[in-house]
Structures are given as C-alpha cells and as structure tokens.
Amino acid sequence: MHTGDNDRLLPLGELGYRIDIEDRPKLELRGMEPSEVLKAYKDAFPKWEVAANPLGVLDILNQSNQGACQGHSLAAIFSSCYFLATGRRKRFSRAAGYYLSQRYDGIRGDNGSTLNGGRKVATEHGMCSEEDWPYPSRYDPTEPRNAKYVFKLKITKPFRTIKDLLDWIDIGLPVQTGVFWNDSCSREVVDNWRPGGGGHSTMFWQRTARGNVNNVNSWGGQWNGDGMHEWTEASIDKALRNNNSTFVGYAPDEMSFPAPEAIAV
C-alpha cells in the first residue's frame, strides 16, 4: 500500500508521535494486564501460519509528508489482528487511525497523535477499512459520511518488562511502539537518530530468522530496503527502561471480528 515512496519524508524532529502529551496513566487504566489478554486469546482464534517476514501479510506503508506514524502503525496492527482472527488479509484506514486519534487527543492540524488517542479509536470507537476512508496525499481530516467502524481490538497496559513484551510477540500478537527517536534507541538498530529527534510510532510483529523482533516502519519500502528493521532483545529492553518510550500490545476483539468458520480460506 504505497503512498509514493519518493515523496518527501518528514524531518526527524517532526515524526508525529506526541510523547509530550501521551497520557500513560490513562493507558494503564484502560489497558488489561498482558497475562489476562493472553489467557483470553489462547483458545479464541486458530493459529494461522505466519512467515517471519510480516510483509507476507502487511502492505508497505508510507506516511509521506504527514505526521501520521501512529495512524499508520495502528492500521497495520488492525491488519495483523484481522489476519490472526480470520487467516485473510485486509487493509485498514490509516486516515481514520490518525485523524480520529487526533480528535480524541484534542490536536488540530498536522501535529501528530498519541498511543492513547489510538487506543480510543481501537477499543471504543472502532476502525474502518482503507476503502471506506482512503489516506489523502495532503493533510485532510474530513471524515467520509458512510465509513463503517465495525472492528475493535483489545489493548494491554504499557509493557513494563522485556519478558511480558516478548511473550506477547511469541504468541503471535502485535505491539505498537511509541519512542523518542534519539539515543534512547540503540545504535544496534537505529543509526539515523539525532538529539531532539522527535517521537515516532511503529509496529513490532513476529521474530526474524535471527530471533530479533521485526519493526515495521511507515517511511515506505525504500527505507532500509523493505520498510522494516530488526530490534534485538537488548535494544527493546533499553527502550523499555527509557521514560520516553511506550509499548502496548493489541489482540483481536472476538466480538467484532467475523467467525473463522464463516470465511473461506
């Protein structure tokens, strides 16, 4: 799902994740303990075979010249959860993920969004498909009249330990990241950070063949060769210990996803 890989990418200071107004206490209040969600998930859905490369399921995303990284990572998370629930691919609206999050954050203009705004969209409002609300080439929060917001997710509290996060990844579920794109990220995995780098949101999903965690970015397929890079366990642990980093896990809400037996795969 390219939006033009040659479009101008945002400067590092304007990546779009608003760490400065992230409401972690509300994420703690609204999220479930990872162990609770994992227990509920364990027998809820069939376990489809997922390749170590998430791009077998996901499209390559590009936020282009908007600060919509959180909306892009949220849409990718919906796509991964839809696949886990049904075994089929579906594109979800990056525009809804961004603009509706901004509405709940109280942000006007192309000034990013928070994971908590995304949480409101994912767990309470609901998400629509990319067809219902296509991603525009320029900032335009105009909401289509007939968009159908039928899909919802479950969310964890922000992860506190590397074990909880890796347990989540290893059962096959995605994680939404919110990081300060500077030296709170390890040079092992991020070599283009700078002081004052701004906030950025991406998606962890699946292990690589080397045992690291795939990080799906939203800067197009030209970034790092395929739009992704790997995070080592040590790198994730370093970010978890940094007060400017937030990681939450998502799982399908079985009440809003179609029954697998009703879908031909």
N, C-alpha and C positions, 0 to 999 in steps of 0.2 A: 504494500500500500504506500507507494511513493508519493510525496508531495513536491517532488522536484529536488533531486539530490544536489543539484548545482545552485540551489537558492542560497542566499546569504544566511550563514548560521549566526546565532546571537553571540555577542561578545561574552566572555566568561563571567563578567560582572552582572549579566542580565539573563541568567539561565531560567529563572521563573519559579523555583521553589522558594516560598516565603518562610524561611527559617525564623525571621524576625517576629512573625506573628503566629507561628504554629502554636496551637493550643494542646499541648501534651496532656495536661490534666483531663481535658475532655476526651482525648483518645483513650486514656486509662479508664475513664468512667464508662465509656461506651463499648470498649472492646472486651472480648472474652479472654480468659486465660488460654494460652495455646493448647494446653493439655485438654481443656474442655472441648475445643473445636476439633482437635484431632480425634478424640473419642467419638464425637458425633459423626465425623466424616468417615471413620474407619470402615463401616459397612453400608454407607449411604449410597455410594456410587461404584460402578465397575471400575477396575483399574486398566485403562487402555495403555497400550504400549506407546511410550513417548521417547523419541530419539533424544540423545544427549544434546542435539542441536535444536533449540526451540524454534528455529526458523522453518522447521518442517511443519509447524502448526501456525506460527505467527507471521504476519507481514512485516516487512521492514518499514519502520515509521520515520517520519521527518517532520519535526515541529516547524521547520523553516524559520521565518523571521518573527515568530510569536513566542512569548514566554510560556508555552503550553506544555512543558515537560510533564507536569503532574497529570494533566488530562490524557496525555499520550500513554503514560505508564499505567494509568487506571484502565484505559480502553484495552491495553494489551493484557492486563490481568483478567478482565472480563472474558477476553477471547480464550485465555488458557483455562479458566474455570468452566467455560462452556464446553471446551473440548473434554475436560475431565469428567463432566457430567453426562455428555452425550456421545463422545467419540467423533464429533464433527467440528468443522471449522466455521467460525462466524466472526464477522468484523463488527466491532462496536465503535460508538461515536466518540472520537477524540474531541470534537467540539463540545458535546454535552459534558464530557469529563472535565473539560477546562472551564467553560463558561458557567455551568451550573455550580461548580465548586467556587468560582469567584463570587457568585450570587450569595452563597452561604457564608463566604468569608467576608462579605461586605466590601469587596475590592472593585473599583471602577477602572476601566482602561486596561491596557495590556501590561499588567503588573504582576503576573504570576498568580499562584494559588497555593493552598496548603494541603497536607495529607488529611487534615481534619475536615476541610471542605469536601475533599474527595470521599471521605468516609460517609458524609451525609448523603452524597449522591448514591454511593454504592449500597448502603444498608437501609436507607429510609426512602429516598426519592425514587430510585431505580434508574436503570440505564437503557438507552435505546440503541438501535443498530446504526452503523455508519450510513446506511441508505436513508434512514429517517432524518439524520442531521449530518450532512457531509462537512468535512473540515474545509473552511474557506481559505483562500490564498492570503487574505489580509484579515486583521482583527475585526470580527463582526459577531457580537453576541446575540444577534437576532434569533430567537427560538422558533423553529417551524411549528405550525399550528397542530399538525397531525402526528407528531412523534409519539411513539408508543413506548412507555417506560415500564417494561414488564419484568426485567431481570434485576435481581438483587443478590448481594453477597453477604457472607459473614466476615467479621474482622476481629483480629486479636488485639489485645493491648500491645503497646510498643514492646518489642523483644528486649529483654534485659540481659540475656546470656547467649553466647555463641551456640551452646547446646540446643536451646529452645529453637533458635533460628534454623540450625542445620537439621533438626528433627523435622521441622516443617518442610524444608526443601526435600528431604529424603523420602517423605511420604508422597511427594509429587506436587505439592501446593506452591503457589507463587508468593513472593514477598515484594511489597512496594517500598522503595527506598527514598529517603529524603536526606541529603548530605550537603555539607558545606564543601564546595569544590575547591579546596585548598589543601594545605598539608595535613588536614585531618584524614585525607585519603592517602593511602600508601603509594609510594612511587613504584611498588611492585606491579600495580595495576593501573594507575593513573599517572601519566607522565606529562600532562598538559595543564596541571593546576597552577595557580599563582595566588599570592596573598590577595585577599579581598575577592576571591573568585566567584562569590555568589552561591546561591543554593541551586541544587539540581535534583530531580526525581527520576528514578529509573526503575527497573524491574529485575529481581532475581528469579530465575526459574531453571531448575534442573542442574545436575552436575555435568561437568565436561568429562571427557575421557581421562583427563589427568586428575580428576577428583576435585577440581576447583568448582566454583559456582558461576554459571552464566549470568552476565549482567547485560540486559537488553536495553540499549540506549535509544534516543529519539532524534538522532542527528543524521539519519539516512544511511544507506548502505555503503557509502564511500568512507564513513568514519571507521577507522581501524579495520578496514577490509570488508566487513559484513554487518556493521552496525552494532556489534557486541564486543565485550571483552570479558576476561575472567577475573574473578576475585578469589584470592586464597583465603583459607580459614583465618589466617593471621591478620589479613587485611580487614576482613569483616569484623573480627574481634577488636581491632584498633578503632574502627569507626563506631562500633557499639559503645566503646568507652568514652567517646567524644560527645560532649553535651550538645553539639550542633547536629548530631545525626539522629534520625528517627527511622525505624524499620517496623512495618506492620505486615502481618500475614493475612491473606484472603483465602476463603473457601467458598464453593458454590452454596447458595441457599436453596436447598432441595425443594422448597415450596414454590420457587419462581422459575425453575428450570424444567423443561419437558422430561417426561419419564423416558429413560433409555430404551425401554422395550417398544416405545411408540415411534422410534426413529430407525429407519433402515440404514445400516452402516455397512 
